[in-house]
Amino acid sequence: MGCSHRAIQASTGLSKGSVSEYLKRAAARGVGWNEASAMTDAEVETALFCAVGRNEPPRRTPIDWAWVHVELRKAGVTLMLLCAEYQRAAGERNDGTRPYQYSQFCDLYTDWRKTLAYSMRQVHRAGEKLFVDYSGKRPRIIDPQTGEITEVELFVAVLGASNYTYAEATRSQKKHDFVASTIRTLEYLGGVPELVVPDQLRSAVSGPDRYDPEINPTYLELAQHYGFAVIPARPGKPRDKAKVEGGVLIAQRWILACLRNHKFFSLDELNEAIAELLEKLNAKPFQKLDGCRRSAFEQLDRPALNPLPGHRYERSDWEKGKVHIDYHVEFDDRFYSAPCALIGARVEVRATTATVEILFRGQRVSSHERSYGRKGAFVTCEAHKPKQHSDYGEWPPERMLGWAASIGPSVHAVVEKIFARYPRPELGYRPFLALTRDAKTFGHDRLDAACARGLALAGPYGPTRKSVHAILVRKLDTLPLPDEMTLALPRTHENIRGPNYFDQKEETRDH
């Protein structure tokens, strides 16, 4: 570009002598800018210098750091020993390379070892992630009547961008407490984040897995209601939720430690004290940043949070079940009807405090008012009843009675009484099928004997299936029936009157 040597010196940082030397060499080799611009740096160096790489440091023998790291785990092995073995192997190679000396060997190994435990700095967007966890250190409450001390859980939630923190004490880490704590956290924030990152505890994850965890159905329904996604941290990877790990540590220091000398006689009393300290914690100024958690929350997270839904989530319990032959599904020891066409199908049961719903392939097929009556009660919808027994199975009552008669007369009588006990015969299918299992387990003869004993001991309604099963388990069917049992009494005794006593005259009896 027609620059002077001094201008080239200022632009490149070289000395004027080096600039002059390079230009002389280029002129002597006939290399101008047009030629040099089309060449690589190595080609230019080869064209201008006879001894290429003359000023480069000597090549070093490479080191297998993985081998060094593994060998150091063995007893008695030191870096000095490994360095000596490395230098000896480098001399045997004889390939023109030089080994590192001991000091460089140690420095290079220290730098390499740091790469094994690297940490990725996570950048949290406003309103994106809410991290939740429980504290390992637990607060305590005292029973005012007995003085018994009970440890409770400390739930902690932290927003990623602002570090805004929520904490409360709960009875346990069970599902109903975990769901309730999450709901109160969202209400405390006044909005909903995009993601919630819990640990893989059972209350949040029903099927723990490193890559594809199965979210607990109740917690998944909670997430769908409020509109956030659940991304559990990997098992054994606390850095996936480092925010809440730090939040738990801060809560332990600034909440639990401050309450260590206080006595609380109820959970509500403890939570009131935690709430006061929580406000102070969120208002505490940052050490290295401007403002505090509350100001950062107002500035960053609050504007980015999604609004809360119009109504609060109502907690529900989910279970998997099967539509039995009597077209009922069992939940909480009570039975709820489903359409008879689904007999044998696998379904899901969703129950709240007021209702019980049965879902098949994600679609609700029946809904009932939840029963809190006696265990074993049936809740049946008339629309679910079949038109006739042959429509919904291969076991009509006639066939069941025929099977019972093939086992023995006592089994037939018990099955008859079972069907007579219910307003509809299909409601007796479960105890009947249980009897069929007992016949396979204990044999036909023992089942008939047990039914005979149950008939002899039971009232007019006959024995239940459980009583028959108990007779079989305790082997009472091998004992004689009550009417066959006789008392070995003497024929004559001063306290035994005998039948002739009643044939005497009344005067004699009175005497």
C-alpha positions in Angstrom: 0.0 0.0 0.0 3.1 2.2 -0.3 3.5 2.6 3.5 6.9 3.6 5.0 8.9 1.2 7.1 7.9 3.2 10.2 4.2 2.9 9.3 4.6 -0.9 8.8 6.4 -1.1 12.2 3.5 0.7 13.9 0.9 -1.4 12.2 2.5 -4.9 12.8 4.4 -4.3 16.1 7.6 -5.5 14.5 10.9 -3.7 14.8 12.2 -1.6 11.9 15.1 -4.0 11.5 12.7 -6.9 11.0 10.6 -5.0 8.6 13.7 -4.1 6.5 15.0 -7.7 6.7 11.6 -9.2 5.5 11.3 -6.8 2.6 14.9 -7.5 1.5 14.3 -11.2 1.5 11.1 -10.7 -0.5 12.9 -8.6 -3.1 15.7 -11.2 -3.3 13.3 -14.1 -3.8 11.1 -12.1 -6.3 8.1 -12.4 -4.1 5.8 -9.4 -4.3 2.4 -8.7 -2.8 0.5 -10.2 -5.7 2.4 -13.5 -5.3 2.4 -13.5 -1.5 -1.4 -12.8 -1.2 -2.1 -16.1 -3.0 0.2 -18.1 -0.8 -0.3 -19.6 2.7 1.8 -18.5 5.6 3.8 -21.7 5.5 4.5 -21.2 1.7 5.7 -17.6 2.3 8.0 -18.8 5.1 9.4 -21.5 2.9 10.0 -19.0 0.1 11.8 -16.4 2.3 13.7 -18.6 4.7 16.1 -21.4 4.1 15.9 -22.9 7.6 12.2 -23.1 8.1 11.2 -23.2 11.8 14.7 -22.4 13.0 13.5 -20.4 16.0 10.7 -22.8 17.0 11.1 -24.7 20.3 12.0 -28.3 20.1 9.1 -30.8 19.8 8.1 -32.5 23.0 7.2 -36.1 23.6 3.4 -36.3 24.1 2.0 -37.5 27.4 -1.0 -39.9 27.8 -2.7 -38.0 30.6 -5.5 -40.6 31.0 -2.8 -43.2 31.8 -1.2 -40.9 34.3 -4.6 -40.3 36.0 -5.4 -44.0 36.2 -2.0 -44.9 37.5 -2.1 -42.3 40.3 -5.1 -44.1 41.8 -2.9 -47.1 42.6 -1.2 -47.4 46.0 2.3 -45.9 46.2 2.3 -44.3 42.8 3.4 -40.6 42.6 3.8 -38.0 39.9 7.6 -38.2 40.3 7.6 -41.9 39.6 5.3 -41.5 36.6 7.5 -38.6 35.3 10.6 -40.8 35.5 8.8 -43.6 33.6 7.6 -41.1 31.0 11.1 -39.7 30.5 12.6 -43.2 30.2 10.0 -44.2 27.6 10.6 -40.9 25.7 14.4 -41.8 25.4 13.6 -45.2 24.1 11.5 -43.8 21.3 14.5 -42.0 19.7 12.2 -39.9 17.4 13.9 -36.5 17.9 11.5 -35.3 20.6 12.4 -34.2 24.1 10.5 -35.1 27.2 9.1 -32.6 29.7 10.9 -32.1 33.0 9.2 -32.8 36.3 7.9 -29.3 37.0 6.2 -28.9 33.6 5.0 -32.5 33.9 3.2 -31.6 37.2 1.8 -28.2 35.9 0.5 -29.8 32.7 -1.2 -32.6 34.6 -2.9 -30.1 37.0 -4.3 -28.2 34.0 -5.5 -31.4 32.4 -7.2 -32.6 35.6 -9.3 -29.4 35.8 -11.0 -30.3 32.5 -12.4 -33.4 34.1 -14.7 -31.5 36.5 -15.7 -28.6 34.4 -18.9 -26.7 35.2 -21.1 -25.0 32.6 -22.2 -21.6 33.5 -26.0 -21.6 33.1 -27.7 -18.5 31.8 -31.2 -18.2 33.1 -33.8 -16.2 31.2 -36.3 -14.2 33.0 -39.5 -16.1 34.0 -38.1 -19.4 32.5 -37.2 -21.8 35.4 -38.3 -22.4 38.9 -36.1 -24.8 40.9 -37.7 -26.7 43.8 -36.2 -28.9 46.4 -36.3 -30.0 50.1 -33.7 -29.2 52.8 -31.7 -31.9 54.3 -31.8 -30.1 57.6 -35.3 -30.1 59.1 -37.1 -27.8 61.5 -39.0 -29.2 64.5 -42.3 -28.7 66.2 -43.3 -29.8 69.6 -46.6 -31.4 70.7 -48.0 -29.1 73.4 -49.7 -32.0 75.2 -47.1 -34.8 75.1 -43.9 -32.8 74.5 -43.0 -35.1 71.6 -40.6 -33.5 69.1 -41.5 -34.0 65.4 -39.2 -33.2 62.5 -40.9 -31.6 59.5 -39.7 -30.8 56.0 -38.5 -27.4 54.6 -39.6 -26.8 51.0 -37.5 -24.3 49.1 -38.2 -22.8 45.6 -35.9 -20.4 43.7 -36.4 -18.5 40.4 -33.5 -18.8 38.1 -33.0 -15.2 36.9 -33.6 -13.2 40.1 -32.9 -15.8 42.8 -36.2 -14.8 44.4 -36.9 -17.4 47.1 -39.9 -19.1 48.7 -39.8 -21.4 51.6 -42.3 -23.1 53.9 -42.5 -26.1 56.3 -44.6 -29.1 55.5 -45.5 -32.4 57.2 -43.8 -34.6 54.7 -42.5 -34.9 51.1 -45.5 -36.9 50.1 -47.4 -36.1 47.0 -50.2 -34.1 48.5 -47.7 -31.9 50.5 -45.5 -31.4 47.4 -48.4 -30.4 45.2 -49.7 -28.0 47.8 -46.3 -26.4 48.3 -45.9 -25.9 44.5 -49.4 -24.3 44.4 -48.5 -21.9 47.2 -45.2 -21.1 45.6 -46.9 -20.0 42.4 -49.4 -17.9 44.3 -46.6 -16.3 46.3 -44.9 -15.4 43.0 -48.1 -14.2 41.4 -47.4 -15.9 38.2 -46.3 -19.1 36.5 -42.8 -19.8 35.0 -42.2 -21.8 31.8 -40.4 -24.7 33.5 -40.3 -26.3 37.0 -37.2 -28.3 37.8 -37.7 -30.7 40.8 -35.5 -33.5 42.0 -36.5 -37.0 41.0 -38.5 -37.7 44.2 -41.5 -39.9 44.0 -44.0 -37.1 44.5 -42.9 -35.6 41.2 -41.5 -38.6 39.2 -43.2 -41.9 39.4 -40.7 -43.6 37.1 -37.2 -42.2 37.7 -34.8 -42.4 34.7 -31.8 -40.4 33.7 -33.0 -39.7 30.2 -36.8 -40.3 30.1 -38.4 -39.9 33.6 -42.1 -40.6 34.0 -43.8 -37.6 35.6 -46.2 -38.4 38.4 -49.8 -38.2 36.9 -51.0 -35.9 39.7 -48.0 -33.5 39.3 -48.4 -33.7 35.5 -52.0 -32.7 35.8 -51.0 -29.8 38.1 -48.5 -28.7 35.4 -51.2 -28.8 32.7 -53.6 -26.8 34.9 -51.0 -24.0 35.5 -49.3 -24.3 32.1 -45.7 -25.1 32.9 -43.5 -28.0 31.9 -41.7 -30.3 34.4 -38.0 -31.1 33.7 -36.6 -33.2 36.5 -32.9 -32.9 37.3 -30.8 -36.0 36.5 -30.3 -38.4 39.4 -27.1 -37.7 41.3 -26.6 -34.4 39.3 -27.2 -31.6 41.8 -25.6 -29.1 39.4 -28.7 -29.4 37.2 -30.5 -27.5 40.0 -27.6 -25.5 41.4 -29.8 -22.5 42.0 -32.0 -24.3 44.5 -29.1 -26.1 46.1 -27.7 -22.7 46.9 -31.1 -21.5 47.9 -31.5 -24.4 50.3 -28.1 -23.5 51.8 -29.1 -19.9 52.2 -32.4 -20.9 53.8 -30.7 -23.1 56.2 -28.3 -20.3 57.3 -30.8 -17.3 57.3 -34.0 -19.1 58.3 -33.3 -22.3 60.2 -30.2 -21.1 62.0 -32.1 -18.0 63.1 -34.9 -20.1 64.5 -32.7 -22.7 66.2 -33.4 -21.4 69.7 -37.2 -20.9 69.2 -39.8 -23.5 70.1 -42.9 -24.0 67.9 -46.0 -25.9 68.9 -47.7 -26.1 65.5 -46.9 -26.0 61.8 -48.8 -22.8 61.3 -46.7 -21.1 64.0 -43.5 -22.3 62.4 -44.6 -21.1 59.0 -45.4 -17.6 60.3 -41.9 -17.3 61.6 -40.4 -18.6 58.3 -42.5 -16.1 56.4 -41.1 -13.1 58.4 -37.5 -14.3 57.8 -38.2 -15.0 54.2 -39.2 -11.4 53.6 -35.9 -10.2 55.2 -34.0 -12.7 53.0 -35.5 -11.5 49.8 -34.9 -7.9 50.8 -31.2 -8.5 51.8 -28.8 -6.7 49.4 -26.7 -8.8 47.1 -23.0 -8.8 47.9 -21.6 -8.4 44.3 -24.7 -7.0 42.5 -26.9 -4.0 42.8 -30.3 -4.4 44.5 -31.7 -7.5 46.2 -33.8 -10.6 45.3 -37.0 -8.7 45.5 -35.9 -5.8 43.3 -34.4 -8.3 40.8 -37.7 -10.2 40.8 -39.7 -7.1 40.1 -37.4 -6.1 37.3 -36.7 -9.4 35.7 -39.0 -12.3 36.5 -42.4 -10.7 37.4 -43.0 -9.1 34.0 -42.0 -12.4 32.3 -44.2 -14.8 34.3 -47.4 -16.2 32.8 -50.6 -15.2 34.6 -52.2 -17.6 37.1 -55.4 -19.5 35.9 -58.8 -18.3 37.0 -59.2 -21.0 39.7 -57.0 -23.0 42.0 -56.0 -26.5 41.1 -57.9 -29.2 42.9 -55.7 -32.0 43.9 -56.5 -35.4 42.4 -55.2 -38.9 42.9 -54.5 -41.2 39.9 -54.4 -45.0 39.8 -54.3 -47.6 37.1 -57.0 -50.2 37.2 -58.9 -52.8 35.2 -62.6 -53.1 34.4 -63.6 -56.4 36.1 -66.1 -59.0 34.9 -68.8 -57.2 37.0 -68.0 -54.0 34.9 -66.7 -52.2 38.1 -63.3 -50.7 38.8 -61.8 -50.8 42.3 -60.6 -47.6 43.9 -59.9 -47.0 47.6 -61.6 -50.3 48.5 -64.8 -49.3 46.8 -66.2 -50.1 43.3 -67.3 -47.8 40.6 -69.1 -48.9 37.4 -67.8 -48.4 33.8 -69.5 -49.2 30.5 -69.9 -53.0 30.2 -68.2 -52.9 26.8 -64.9 -52.2 28.5 -64.8 -55.4 30.6 -61.2 -56.5 30.8 -59.8 -53.1 29.6 -57.0 -51.3 31.4 -58.2 -47.9 32.5 -57.0 -44.9 34.6 -58.9 -43.7 37.7 -58.8 -40.0 38.7 -60.3 -39.2 42.0 -60.8 -35.8 43.8 -62.4 -35.2 47.1 -65.8 -35.1 45.4 -65.7 -37.2 42.3 -64.2 -40.4 40.8 -63.6 -40.5 37.0 -62.6 -43.5 34.9 -60.6 -42.8 31.7 -59.9 -45.1 28.8 -57.2 -44.1 26.4 -57.3 -40.5 27.7 -61.1 -40.2 27.3 -63.5 -40.0 30.3 -65.9 -42.9 30.1 -67.7 -42.5 33.5 -67.9 -40.2 36.4 -69.3 -40.8 39.9 -69.8 -39.0 43.1 -67.0 -40.3 45.4 -68.2 -42.8 48.0 -67.1 -42.5 51.6 -69.4 -45.3 52.9 -68.3 -48.8 54.0 -65.5 -50.5 52.3 -66.7 -52.8 49.5 -69.6 -50.6 48.5 -70.7 -50.4 44.9 -71.5 -47.2 43.0 -73.3 -48.2 39.8 -74.7 -46.2 37.0 -77.9 -47.8 35.4 -76.6 -46.9 31.9 -73.6 -49.1 32.4 -75.6 -52.3 33.1 -75.7 -54.8 30.3 -78.9 -55.9 28.6 -78.3 -59.5 29.4 -75.5 -61.6 30.8 -74.6 -63.1 27.5 -73.8 -59.7 26.2 -70.8 -59.1 28.3 -69.1 -62.3 29.2 -68.8 -66.1 29.0 -69.7 -66.6 32.7 -73.5 -66.1 33.2 -74.8 -67.0 36.7 -76.2 -70.3 35.4 -72.7 -71.4 34.3 -71.3 -70.3 37.6 -73.8 -72.3 39.5 -73.1 -75.3 37.3 -69.4 -75.0 38.0 -70.2 -74.8 41.8 -72.3 -78.0 41.6 -69.5 -79.9 39.8 -67.3 -79.2 42.8 -69.7 -80.2 45.5 -73.1 -79.5 47.0 -71.7 -77.2 49.7 -69.9 -75.1 47.1 -73.2 -74.8 45.1 -75.0 -73.7 48.2 -72.4 -71.1 49.1 -72.5 -69.6 45.5 -76.3 -69.5 45.6 -76.2 -67.5 48.9 -73.5 -65.2 47.4 -75.7 -64.3 44.5 -78.7 -63.9 46.7 -76.9 -61.5 48.9 -76.5 -58.8 46.1 -79.3 -57.0 44.4 -77.8 -57.9 41.0 -76.1 -61.2 40.3 -73.1 -59.6 38.5 -72.1 -57.9 41.8 -71.3 -61.4 43.1 -68.8 -62.3 40.4 -65.8 -61.1 42.3 -66.3 -63.5 45.3 -67.2 -66.3 42.9 -64.0 -65.8 41.0 -62.1 -65.8 44.2 -63.6 -69.2 45.0 -62.4 -70.5 41.7 -58.9 -69.5 42.7 -59.3 -71.3 46.0 -60.4 -74.4 44.1 -57.1 -74.3 42.1 -55.0 -73.6 45.2 -56.5 -76.0 47.8 -58.3 -78.6 45.7 -62.0 -79.3 45.1 -62.5 -81.6 48.1 -61.0 -79.2 50.6 -63.1 -76.3 49.1 -66.3 -78.3 49.4 -65.5 -79.2 53.0 -64.7 -75.6 53.9 -68.0 -74.5 52.4 -69.8 -77.1 54.4 -68.2 -75.9 57.6 -69.0 -72.3 56.7 -72.6 -73.2 56.1 -72.8 -74.9 59.4 -71.3 -72.0 61.3 -72.8 -69.0 59.4 -76.2 -67.5 59.8 -79.1 -67.5 57.3 -77.2 -65.4 54.8 -74.4 -68.0 54.5 -70.6 -67.6 54.8 -68.6 -65.0 52.9 -65.8 -65.9 50.6 -63.3 -64.5 53.2 -64.6 -66.8 55.9 -64.3 -69.8 53.5 -60.8 -68.8 52.6 -59.9 -68.4 56.3 -61.1 -72.0 57.0 -58.9 -73.3 54.2 -55.8 -71.3 55.3 -56.2 -72.5 58.9 -57.0 -76.1 57.8 -60.2 -76.1 59.8 -61.9 -78.0 57.0 -60.3 -81.2 58.3 -62.1 -81.0 61.6 -65.5 -82.6 62.1 -68.6 -80.4 61.6 -70.4 -79.0 64.7 -73.3 -81.4 64.4 -71.0 -84.4 64.2 -69.1 -83.4 67.4 -70.3 -85.4 70.5 -69.4 -84.8 74.1 -67.9 -87.8 75.9 -70.1 -87.5 79.1 -70.8 -90.3 81.6 -74.2 -92.0 81.5 -74.7 -91.8 85.2 -73.8 -88.9 87.5 -75.4 -87.3 90.5 -75.7 -84.0 88.6 -77.3 -85.6 85.5 -81.1 -86.1 85.8 -81.6 -88.0 82.6 -84.8 -88.3 80.5 -86.7 -90.3 83.2 -86.6 -87.3 85.5 -89.3 -85.5 83.4 -91.6 -88.6 83.5 -92.0 -88.3 87.3 -94.9 -86.6 88.9 -94.7 -82.9 89.7 -94.8 -83.4 93.5 -91.8 -85.7 93.3 -89.8 -83.3 91.1 -90.5 -80.4 93.5 -89.4 -82.5 96.4 
